[in-house]
Amino acid sequence: MIYPGTQANDFSASPVPYTKVCVIGAGAWGTALASVARRAGRETALWGRDQATVEAINTRRENPKYLPGIGLPHGICATTDMAEALDGADAVLLVTPSRTLRDICVQMQPHLGKNVPIALCAKGIEAGSGYLLSEVAAQILDGHQIGALSGPTFATETAMGHLTAATVAFQFSYSDRLDTASSPATRLALSLGSEFFRPYITDDLVGVEVSGAIKNVIAIACGMITGAGYAENTRAALIVRGMDEMKTLADVLGGRRETVTGLAGAGDLILTCSSQTSRNMSLGVQLGKGIARENCFEGRPVVVEGEVNSISVMDLARRMNIKLPICESVFRILHQGADVRETFADVWSQPIEGERRGLAISIDHPVAIAAEAIQ
């Protein structure tokens, strides 16, 4: 087996998969990832808060609350006991919303084995601090390598065993580069890979995390313009320009622009912006149609990550002194009561620029010129 950046004889040992994978979080995505690990042959523990959900997974092989009607593989051991779930685990998939990540890490810390790697499977930036989620986890889980798993992955399709690809991201130490097979990224990718699930590997954790945080905000924007009656041309433009905003923030924080064009960036962005299966896209569509936020999702209290992330993304952008026009538009609509059509009309009339950064072009848009003349 030959791995990227190596020759066949660079190391003598083949990579060894992790024996037991523990998934923290028994929502839709956590349950789907437990299915991925179990189908790949791993001993799989799944921790969740809700006793009824845990019992249903253990007795009926179903998560009726989040994945109703989808049969789960035999052998997933669900529990509400954190110590039991983490006992003997040599890799952890942490699937918890950004707003609860810090508290969950504190709960996990006493029960983790030495040097157990942790892959974050939720997306966002911590509100208030502006920290990437890996930075939050690293503050609490000292001594553990923190990575991420991300990509174009709807939980329902993944749980059903539809072919799915994703990126496993960990920063590579010098020793990881010398012995790629022993790196957490390689071992975790091998541990999850199966005929249903194809992992790729990257060392650009920042690029993967930034992509995940911003793509949900861009998906809300695409939903808004769809709900407001704009056509496919507009949505395609927002996706591509949204990708440029992802590149801009990744650049500033030390990530690589090329990562944004991969599975965790472009792949996830295209999926999330193309289907109302995404709660982010769905929220945007409803708001674009003029439905009040409190009445969206038929009044149910549905948590939408992009709604929360729009605040932290814009806080971070202001601190970094960068412009993210689409993200700012979503923020203004969601949190400052701005009108959907007027806000996106403002985006459309921004000065005309060169698409390539090397072209130092900025000229007033004709729409803006005409508006000035009227005034």
Protein Blocks (a to p, Z undefined) as FASTA:
>chain_A
ZZehiafklpfbdcdddfbdcdehjbfklmmmmmmmmmnopacddddfblklmmmmmmno
pafklmghiacdehiacdfbfklmmgopabdcddddfklmmmmmmmmmmmpcehiacddf
becddehjlpafklmmmmmmgoiacdddddjddfklmmnopacdddddddddfklmmmmm
lpmklmmmmmmgcfkbccdddfblmlmmmmmmmmmmmmmmmmmmmmnopafklmmmmmmm
mmmmmmmmmmmnopafklmmmmklmmmmmmmmmcckbmklmmmmmmmnopafklggnhpa
cddfklmmmmmmmmmmmmnopacfklmmmmmmmmnopafklmmmmmmmgccddfblklcc
ddddfklmmmmmmZZ
